[in-house]
Amino acid sequence: METYGNFQITLRSSYLVAGLLCVAGMALGEAPAGEAPGGDAQVAKPSNEVHSQQANLDPLAEGNALYEKGEYTAAADAYRKVAQSSRATANRAFAWFNLGNCHVQNKAYHKAIVAYRRSIEESPTFTRGWTLLGDVYYSLGAVGDAFPCYRRVLEIDGPNFHAYQMLGELALKGGDVAEALQNFEAALKIDPDEAEIYMAMAEAHTRIRDYTSAIQVMDQALLILRSPPADAYFYLGQLQELNGDDRKAVRAYEDGLFIDPKRTDYYLRIAGLHEKHGDDFLSLLTLEQAMHAGIKKPDIRLKRGMIYFAQARYERALEEFQAAYALGSYQGRQGMQNVAAVYYNSGDRKRASVVMSQLQK
């Protein structure tokens, strides 16, 4: 999270927190043995029809079946047997690789590193092993260890989208904006329809406070992407805020909400921008749109109550605070107490008593 004045903004949060999730997702996809590493003969994943005949005889097939059922510890035992006993290089390489995947699923990341390293020792040109090893290192913040893994993937396979993407992320972590942009651009040449890369490039520009260039990157992305995700518009809105253009920020947020109308935080952000410019009516309208979208979160009702309270529309404020309190907000309770205090101080002690009695139910 970065702070600019009173404005706090989390850029690319969905991606920055996805290191371990990305690794786990990739591991799940790669776990069944498929294309053999290093050009060795294929280790075929058994079909459902023959699995029952093979499971007790073939530890690799047994491991695959257990992995698919989510029994990662048992699958790891099966893969370990293959890794320690098989005479076939391909089998050992895949067994160590799949064992690493099991460790990732069990969040035993340091054990996963050992297993992936054993896999590529068995087959030094097995790029999936190098890739997952780099991903685990990246997720653990070991930038220096992750870098050579992705470089090795490029040496073996040539241009590779994921390798370029992660090299860009590593450069960004190291503060080398030029190197990061170079790798992200290389990734886009392979797949220009990846929103995350444009967002990463935009973040690279924000690192040097070049918000104009960051906005240009996202504007270009929204023209190129076949189906821009809501997050791309939300990200553009955040950049527009950083650049001091609240009107364009609101428009970008609204475009994002058209795609994903359940994002409470952006209704609140839009409402806050309207309120900042004295447009309480538009702020209330935005929050009402959130309610019409089916959002039942206390923050929406609480914000409406605060606006009404500031306008001295105490009955309307009370309704909103009551709704927020009913949804579990302690601040809603405080809002009701504040309304009761206003009534009491104005001499309407009976009304104040009624409000306070509601808090005792």
Secondary structure, 3 states (H helix, E strand, C coil): CEEECCEEECCCHHHHCCHHHHHHHHHHHHCCCCCCHHHCCCCCCCCHHHHHHHCCCCHHHHHHHHHHCCCHHHHHHHHHHHHHHCCCHHHHHHHHHHHHHHHHHCCCHHHHHHHHHHHHHHCCCCHHHHHHHHHHHHHCCCHHHHHHHHHHHHHHHCCCHHHHHHHHHHHHHCCCHHHHHHHHHHHHHHCCCCHHHHHHHHHHHHHCCCHHHHHHHHHHHHHHCCCCCHHHHHHHHHHHHHCCCHHHHHHHHHHHHHHCCCCHHHHHHHHHHHHHCCCHHHHHHHHHHHHHCCCCCHHHHHHHHHHHHHCCCHHHHHHHHHHHHHCCCHHHHHHHHHHHHHHHHCCCHHHHHHHHHHCCC
